[in-house]
Amino acid sequence: MSQRDSVIHLVAGGVGGTVGAIVTCPLEVVKTRQQSSQNCFRFVGELPPIAQDPVPGNKTTCRTLPPATGNNGHQRRRFWTTAPQCRPQVVALSGYAPPQSTHVPSIAQCIKLIVQHEGPMALFKGLGPNLVGVAPSRAIYFATYSQSKQLWNKVLPPDSPVVHVCSASCAGFMASTLTNPIWFVKTRLQLDLNKHSNITAFECVRRIYAKSGILGFYKGITASYMGISETVIHFVIYEAIKAELIKHRTTGLDERCSKDFFEFMIAGAISKTVASCIAYPHEVARTRLREEGNKYTGFWQTLGLVFKEEGIRGVYRGLTTQLVRQIPNTAIMMATYEAVVYILTARFGTDFYDKDDD
């Protein structure tokens, strides 16, 4: 692969990731909050008080919600703690112990709650770091993947599944290592429920550095490395589907049509859906590790604690939102990537597609 081809893949990966991130940002916010131990949507129709208007003159860290009636007729009052080291919890009075809510609000309900209590712009919290990080992250990923694929083709059976696995692993490791601080800041911003805080990404960076130093930006990196398995599965399936599509292509080798790009979108969506379902628990662990507080200390400790306290449903919290987000995000990203590669390849007269098809 020539240096020009590498630059083309770098640009295409960045553009594809950016477009997908902007379109699906509201779903990203909902997913992150569902994964969090703060459990923002535990009670349908209300958010934790930290997201609501403060009581004038109240300087305490907790607020009392209106009384509700339990199954035994007693009244109970619910308190949400806003201290960062504590997770929201229900405190019962009069000896009544309310059960954990098992009803999970729909994605539409979650979005409605966020808009009602924090305003529509809250759906785009963390978009700044996302845009700053998605372009270099995808660019690093695709460039590393392409270069690694050329390298592994020299020592392993060319274009075999093991080549795709090794290439995707190298690309995932490199992208996670270099961009983890950006995603850490993004998660912290998305978990900020106070509509009056107006915390910026730079202020968030300053606070994290003041408290934990450079290493503070790498909390959750082990979960990100575990997530490499998702990208490996994704690209192995995607390359297999793509290879089959090329075999049955009806157009010439030197041209692309709208049908080709639609097929690439379908291939990207199918491969990412399967990969997300298999490797999803690492996402919950990563979000928990990036929260404020010291309850979660390591990848396996986090998964074990979540499973112990919340069961299997806790380990897969937010999966539906993740799938709904990933399908359009990945489809848009992969189709944009292929389109940009094709346009730039034709523009600068490289023969990358010809070599890839031989």
Salt bridges, closest charged atoms under 4 A:
ASP5 OD2 - LYS355 NZ 3.70
GLU28 OE1 - LYS31 NZ 3.46
GLU28 OE2 - LYS186 NZ 2.67
GLU28 OE1 - ARG325 NE 3.11
GLU46 OE1 - ARG78 NH2 3.15
ASP53 OD1 - LYS195 NZ 3.15
ASP53 OD1 - HIS196 NE2 3.22
GLU118 OE2 - ARG33 NH1 2.54
GLU118 OE1 - LYS125 NZ 3.10
ASP159 OD1 - LYS149 NZ 3.93
GLU203 OE2 - ARG206 NH2 2.72
GLU203 OE2 - ARG207 NE 3.06
GLU230 OE2 - LYS272 NZ 2.94
GLU239 OE1 - LYS149 NZ 3.81
GLU244 OE2 - LYS247 NZ 3.65
GLU283 OE1 - LYS31 NZ 3.01
GLU283 OE1 - ARG286 NH2 3.51
GLU309 OE1 - ARG87 NH1 3.25
GLU309 OE1 - LYS295 NZ 3.13
GLU310 OE2 - ARG87 NH2 3.91
GLU310 OE2 - ARG288 NH1 3.14
GLU310 OE1 - ARG317 NH1 2.75
GLU338 OE2 - LYS242 NZ 3.28
ASP351 OD1 - LYS355 NZ 3.93
ASP357 OD2 - ARG249 NH1 3.54
